[in-house]
Amino acid sequence: MKNPKEVSAIVETLKTCYPEGICSLQYEKDYELLFATRLSAQCTDERVNQVTPALFARFPTLEELAGAEPADVEPYIHSCGFFRAKARDIVLASRMLLERYQGKVPGTMEELLALPGVGRKTANLILGDVHHVPGVVVADTHCIRITGLLGLTDGSKDPGKVEKQLRACLPPEESNDFCHRMVLHGRAVCIARRPQCQSCTLRPWCDYFMKNG
């Protein structure tokens, strides 16, 4: 595990490499990010970004999504995979947002987890990007893999354990953007099947590189 000085160096280096630590999913309204994240399960952000413009053009308001049937939504998200379950969750969550929260995306973990199709990863993303809650950690596959290689975590593949370990070591005001930068780094440099270790700016603090470089 890394000491605070090493953690700070990793955080600052990532900020230099990826100044805009933002979510890759494109959205205009808070609830659009919620549903785009649901669509991203077992699907790439690139594919989701291709699908959502037509979806939200057809159903431009939360009320219209809530008034739809899942079968109405399915054709627009078919290419994202698991489209029946995702369409059902989007429609049911739309109805719940209107009935319980006056159409607003709630700002607590408990409330978010009560929404259909929302797990901790999605909830943390909403808390960080929409509500700007400090200390949130979005433990997606890139974040889990790379922080394990670096030695920021113990290498666990369990999202809950990784989230807890990263919360303990990352500065709260940096954690949300840090996770976005992990995704960007995983796509650009620390690629799962062919990591570009020789060109990685995080080499000085990477346990994997120290052992295998």
N, C-alpha and C positions, 0 to 999 in steps of 0.2 A: 504494500500500500504506500501511497505517496505522502510526503510531508507537505505542510502548507506552502512552502516555498516552491516546491515542484508543481503543485496544483496550480499555483498562481502563474507559473511560467507557461504551463500548458494552456490555461485560459487566455492569457495575453497573446500567445502565439496564434491561437485560433482566431482571435479577434483581428489580428493583423492579416491573416490569410482570407478570412471571410468577414469583412466589416459589417455586412448586413446579415445579422443572425436571425433570419426570418423564416417563417414556415413556407414550404414549397407549394402548398395548396393555395389556389387562387380563390378569393371570395370578396364580396362586397358587404354582406350583412353577417352579423354574428351567427345566426342560425345556419347560414350557408357553410361556414367553417365546420360547424357541428356535423352537418350531413356529409360534407366532403370528406371529413375524417372517417365517418362510418363507411363511406364508399371505398376508402383507401385500404381497408382490411383485405389482405391477400391480393392486393392490387397496387400498381405503381401510382405515385402522385401524378406522373405525366399522363397516364390514362385517365385519371380522375379529372384532371384539368381539361381534357378533351371532351369529357362527358357533361360536366356541370353547366357550361353555358347554355346548352339546349334544354337541359332539365329546368333551370331557373328561368329561362325564357318562356317555357310552357307553363310553369307554375311560379309566377313572379312574386307571389306573396305567401306568407305562412298560412294564411287563411285558405288559399287555393290548394296548397299541399295538404292541409288538414281535411279539406273537403273531397280530396281524391280517394280513390280506392288503390290499394297496392298494385293491382293490375294496370292501372293508368300510368303508374310511375315506371313499371318494369321495363318497357321498351327503351326508355331513355338511359337506363343504367345497365342494360344487359351485358355489355362488354366488360363491366367491372367484376363479374363473377359473383356467385351467391346472390344474384339479383333479386330473387324472391324474398329472401330474408331481409335484405337491405331495404327493399321497397317497403316492406311491412314496417320495419323499424322507423323509417323516415316519416311515413304517414302517421303512425301512432305517436311518435315523438312530437310531431307538429301539433297534434290534437292536445297532447299533454301540456306543451308550452303555452298554448292559448288558454286552456282550462285552469291551469294552476299558477302560471307565471305571467299572465297578461301579455303573452307573446315575447317575453324577454328570456334570454338564455340565463339560467340561474348561475350564481357565483359561489356555490359551495360544493365540495366533493360529494356530500351526501345527496344533495338535490340532483346533481348531474348523474350520479350513478343510478338514480331512480328512473332515468329516461331510458326507453327501449333502445337496446343496442349500444349503450355507452358503458365502456369499461374505464379503468384507471388511466390508461394511456390517453384516451380521448378527453376524459375529464381534466387531466393535468394540462393538456394542450389548450383547452378552453380557459382554464384558470389563468394560465400564463399569457396567452395571446390576446384574449378578450378582456379579462379582468385584471391582468397585470399583477397577479399575486406573486410575491417573492418566494423563492425556495422551491418552486415546482420543478419536477423532473419528468420529462417525457421519455420513458424507457422503451424506445423502439428498437428494432433489430440492429440498426447501425450503432446506436448508442450502447446497447448491451455488448456487442461484439468488440467495438473499438476501446471502450473503457476497460474491458477485460484485458485486452492486449497491452494497453498502456500500463496497467497495474493500478488504475484508480479504483477498481473493484477487484474482488477475489476471483473473477472469472465465472461467476455464477451466470447461468442462462435464465434464471427466474426473474422476470421483470420487477416483481415486488422487492426482492432482495437487492437488485441493482439500484432501484429507486431509493431505497433506504440508505444504501452505502454512499450514493452520490449526494443525497441530501446532507449527509454528515460531513462531507469534505469540500463541497463546492460553496463559494460565497452565494448566499441567497439571491442577491441582486443579479448574479451572472448565470444562474442555473438554467433558466428557460432558454436564453439565447445560446448557451453552451450546447444544449441538446440539439438545437437547430443546426449549429455548426458541425456537430458530430455527423449529422445526416449528410451535409454538404461534403464533408471530408471523406465520408464513406463512399460517396459516389465518384468523387474526383481523384482520390489518392489511395486511401486504405480500402481498396475494393476487395470484397470478400474472397474471390477465387484467385485474384492476382494483385495482391497489395504492392504498391509502388514504393517500397521501403526506401530505396536509394534517393528518392526525390521528396521524401516526407519530412516536413519541418519539425515534426514531433519526435524524430529519432532520438534526440538526447535524453528524452524522458520515457522512452518506450521499453517496457520489460521484454516484449516479444522481440524487438530488434536487438536488444542487448544479448539475448540468448541465441538468436538465429541469424543475426546480420553478419 
